[in-house]
Amino acid sequence: MRVPGLAAAFGLLAGAVLTVPAAAQDFGRFGGIAVDVRPLQAYARGPQTEALRADLTEALRRSFSDRIVRGGPTLVVRVSGLSLTPYAGGEGFGRGGSLGGGATDYLDGEALLVGRGGEILARHPQLSALPASSGGAWYDPASERRRVAALAEHYAQWLRRRLPAQ
């Protein structure tokens, strides 16, 4: 789906200082959804970054399908960090006998409400964390890919819960 002003929005996000007006709009309705993974591409080029963009875009579309309307501002999620623990099989009993050994995957980003002229109308930073075991057995070659998909889904669902809709 082509979104008017999306090129302007990405141009604005490329390096300009972003400010939010005092009377920021709520995240109630969107004209479209886009995911910007360019901050990741500076250090993590390749299929994993593109897979994250595709997974997160689809997860956001599912999570916000009832909020998409013609002509509204664009919801742009700019992903600034993806961290996958190198070894997902290390979960066990931690300090004090609690379950969990600290093997956690993270997805860091910011949801931006971008107007038709490329202006930032509202913003919401968010960090999602999941156990590295969310992709299944660590020795399975497809585990890492499933971990990225699980992080994208988790991020989208929590973003849906956290963004105000008035």
C-alpha positions in Angstrom: 0.0 0.0 0.0 1.5 3.3 -1.0 1.1 6.1 1.5 1.2 9.8 0.5 3.9 11.7 2.2 5.8 8.5 3.2 8.9 9.5 1.2 8.8 12.9 3.0 8.4 11.1 6.3 11.5 8.9 5.7 13.4 11.9 4.5 12.6 13.7 7.7 13.6 10.7 9.7 16.9 10.3 7.9 18.8 12.8 10.1 16.8 15.9 11.1 16.3 16.8 14.7 12.8 15.6 15.5 10.6 17.6 17.8 7.0 17.1 19.0 4.6 20.0 19.0 3.1 20.8 22.4 -0.4 19.8 21.2 0.6 16.4 19.9 -2.2 14.3 18.4 -3.1 10.9 19.8 -2.3 7.7 18.0 -6.0 7.0 17.3 -6.2 6.6 13.5 -3.5 6.0 10.8 -3.5 6.4 7.1 -0.8 3.7 6.8 1.9 1.8 8.6 5.6 1.7 7.8 8.7 0.3 9.5 12.1 2.0 9.3 15.0 -0.3 9.9 17.7 2.1 8.5 19.2 2.7 12.0 19.8 -1.1 12.2 21.3 -1.3 8.7 24.3 0.8 9.8 25.6 -2.2 11.8 23.3 -5.2 10.9 22.9 -5.5 7.2 21.4 -8.6 5.7 18.5 -10.8 5.7 17.8 -10.6 9.4 17.1 -6.8 9.2 14.8 -7.3 6.2 13.0 -10.2 7.9 12.4 -8.0 11.0 11.1 -5.2 8.8 8.6 -7.6 7.1 7.6 -9.3 10.3 7.1 -6.1 12.2 5.1 -4.5 9.3 2.8 -7.5 9.1 2.4 -7.7 12.9 1.6 -3.9 13.1 -1.0 -4.2 10.3 -2.7 -7.0 12.2 -2.6 -5.3 15.5 -3.9 -1.9 14.2 -6.2 -3.1 11.4 -9.2 -1.4 13.0 -7.4 2.0 13.3 -6.4 2.3 9.6 -8.4 5.0 7.7 -7.9 6.8 4.5 -6.1 10.1 4.7 -4.8 9.8 8.3 -1.2 10.3 9.4 1.3 7.5 9.0 2.4 5.3 11.9 6.1 4.8 11.4 8.0 2.5 13.7 11.7 3.3 13.6 13.7 0.3 14.9 16.9 1.4 16.7 18.1 -1.8 18.2 17.8 -5.6 17.9 19.7 -7.8 20.3 19.6 -11.6 20.1 21.4 -13.5 22.8 24.0 -15.7 21.2 23.0 -18.8 23.1 19.3 -19.4 23.9 19.8 -22.8 25.6 21.1 -21.4 28.9 17.9 -20.7 30.7 17.7 -22.4 34.0 17.6 -21.4 37.7 19.1 -18.0 38.4 19.9 -16.4 41.7 17.7 -17.4 44.6 16.3 -20.4 42.7 14.2 -18.3 40.3 13.5 -19.6 36.8 15.4 -17.6 34.1 19.0 -17.2 33.4 19.1 -13.8 31.8 19.1 -15.0 28.2 16.9 -12.2 26.8 16.3 -10.8 23.3 15.4 -7.2 22.8 13.8 -5.0 20.2 14.1 -1.2 20.7 12.3 1.4 18.7 10.1 4.4 18.6 6.6 4.8 17.2 6.1 8.1 15.3 2.9 9.6 14.1 4.0 11.4 10.9 1.8 13.9 9.2 1.3 14.3 5.5 4.0 17.0 5.3 6.5 14.8 7.1 6.1 16.5 10.5 6.2 14.4 13.7 2.9 14.7 15.4 3.5 12.3 18.3 6.1 9.8 19.4 6.2 6.8 21.7 9.5 5.0 22.6 9.3 1.3 23.4 11.6 -1.6 24.3 10.3 -5.2 24.0 12.1 -8.1 25.7 11.4 -11.8 25.4 13.2 -14.9 26.6 15.7 -16.1 23.9 13.9 -19.5 24.1 10.9 -17.9 22.3 12.3 -19.3 19.0 12.4 -22.9 20.3 15.4 -25.1 20.7 18.7 -23.2 20.4 20.2 -25.9 18.2 17.5 -25.7 15.6 18.8 -23.6 12.6 15.4 -21.9 12.3 15.4 -20.8 15.9 17.0 -17.4 15.3 14.4 -16.5 12.6 11.5 -17.5 14.9 13.0 -15.3 17.6 13.0 -12.3 15.3 9.3 -13.0 14.4 8.4 -13.5 18.0 10.0 -10.1 19.0 8.1 -8.4 16.1 4.8 -9.8 17.2 5.4 -8.9 20.9 6.5 -5.4 20.0 3.3 -4.8 17.9 1.0 -6.2 20.5 2.4 -4.1 23.3 2.5 -1.0 21.1 -1.3 -1.6 20.5 -1.8 -1.7 24.3 0.3 1.4 25.0 -0.8 3.8 22.3 -3.7 6.0 23.2 -6.8 5.9 20.9 -9.2 8.7 21.7 
